[in-house]
Amino acid sequence: MIEPEINVLVIDDSLVIRAMLAGLFEKDRRLNVVGVAASAEEATAILRERQVDVVTLDIDMPGTDGLTYLQTLNARHVPAVMLSGSTAEGSETRIGALMLGAAACFNKADTMKNANALIQLIKAAALNQVKLSRTDAAALLKAKQEALRGGATA
């Protein structure tokens, strides 16, 4: 059985990161990079024209930041893997991104060192099969409970 291609959109304000990710993903025969965008605004134009199954999304970008752009992606039912140096496991930013609907987070600093893990995460996100680590699951549960009690909203 031939598995279908997964259409990926890379969103990052760094030209170097966009090129690196596109090159990395294109090495996997299941991943098809349908576009690269330097901003949320460019990404929106691509989303109007192409079928996208999953995006990688930087947090710190000019204009609309990645966390804010998650709302647009969620409304379009496009899973997002947050790819940022500020989303290390256990970080507040990581839990905040998960609370806002990110499918997963991956530390950008680990991209080349753990390229296969990132590729597997992209595939899982596209298929809505991401399994959170115990650390992330516990932190996310705690944040949701605090939000329900009227505490911090991550």
PEVEN-V208891 format. One line per field, one symbol per residue. ss: DSSP state (~ for helix, > for strand, _ for the rest). psi: psi as a letter, one per 40 degrees, with the letter a starting at -180 (. if undefined). burial: # if it has 9 or more other ideal C-beta (glycine too) atoms within 8 Angstrom, else .. A space follows every 10 residues. Layout:
ss: ???
psi: ???
burial: ???
//
This chain:
ss: _____>>>>> >___~~~~~~ ~~~~~~____ >>>>>>>__~ ~~~~~~~~~_ ___>>>>___ _____~~~~~ ~~~~~___>> >>>>______ _~~~~~~~~_ ___>>>>~~~ ____~~~~~~ ~~~~~~____ ___~~~~~~~ ~~~~~~~~__ ____
psi: hhiiihhhhh hhehdddddd dddddeehed hhheiiieid dddddddddi hhdiihhidh iibhiddded dddddefhih hhgieefihe idddddddde eidiihhdde dddfdddddd ddddddeffh hiiddddddd ddddddddee aif.
burial: .....##### ##....#### ##.###...# ########## .######..# .########. #...###.## ####...### ####.###.. #.######## ########.# #...#.###. ######...# .#...##.## ..##.##... ...#
//
